[in-house]
Each structure stands twice: as C-alpha cells, then as structure tokens.
Amino acid sequence: MVKKISHEQSRRNAARRRRRVAARHSLAGHWGQQSTPMLSSGTVSYEIGANIDASCFGGIAAAHRLVTKLGLVEQINQGLHLLKVHLPYHESDHVLRH
C-alpha cells in the first residue's frame, strides 16, 4: 500500500525513525539468548514522503514474508547447525541475509 503524506508528517516519521534507531543502537551488544530468529516478517507498508526518495528494495520484505509463510525459516533452523549459541541470531538469519 502506498499513501501520499504531507511534508510535516514525513519529517515527524523521519524523526521517529531516528529515535527508534538510536534506541536500538544503545542496546547493541547487550543480547540474551533468543528463542526466535531476529529477522521477522510483519506487516509491510510503504510510504513516499516529500524528502524521502523511493528505492527498489521494497521487494526484500515481501520475499522474506513469502519465505516465512512457506516455512523455510523453521526448516533452515532445524536442519542447519552453524551456531553454538543463538546470541542473538539464528542460522536462518545468516542464510537469508545473503
């Protein structure tokens, strides 16, 4: 879904995104063992704002969502043993990243 937003809304979204990234970066390196893969596929929405350029990388989220729905993530984690400890990543995170 693509919706047109105002310039002011685009600036608020960008500021909110920067705060989320800063909060996530402050937690970097302080992970515990994870029971689920770090890469997940939730609802995907696309927005195009006044000062944000659209990119061709929107298909990555759709491809990851398809892989998840097909059960490939679970099959990779069950059949491939690369990591001794899932701290914080799983095998599927490494395989699907490439």
RATA-V538367 format. One line per field, one symbol per residue. ss: DSSP state (a for helix, b for strand, c for the rest). phi: phi as a letter, one per 40 degrees, with the letter a starting at -180 (. if undefined). psi: psi as a letter, one per 40 degrees, with the letter a starting at -180 (. if undefined). Layout:
# RATA-V538367
ss = ???
phi = ???
psi = ???
This chain:
# RATA-V538367
ss = cbbbccaaaaaaaaaaaaaaaaaaaacccccccccccccccccccbbbccccccccccaaaaaaaaaaaacaaaaaaaacccccccccccaaaaaaac
phi = .bbcbccccccccccccccccccccccdgbbbcbcbcccbbbcbbbbbbcbbccbcccccccccccdcccgccccccccbbbbcbcbbcbdccccccc
psi = hhihiiddddddddddddddddddddehefiihheiidhihahhihihadfhhiieededdddddddddeedddddddehgdhdhggeiiddddded.
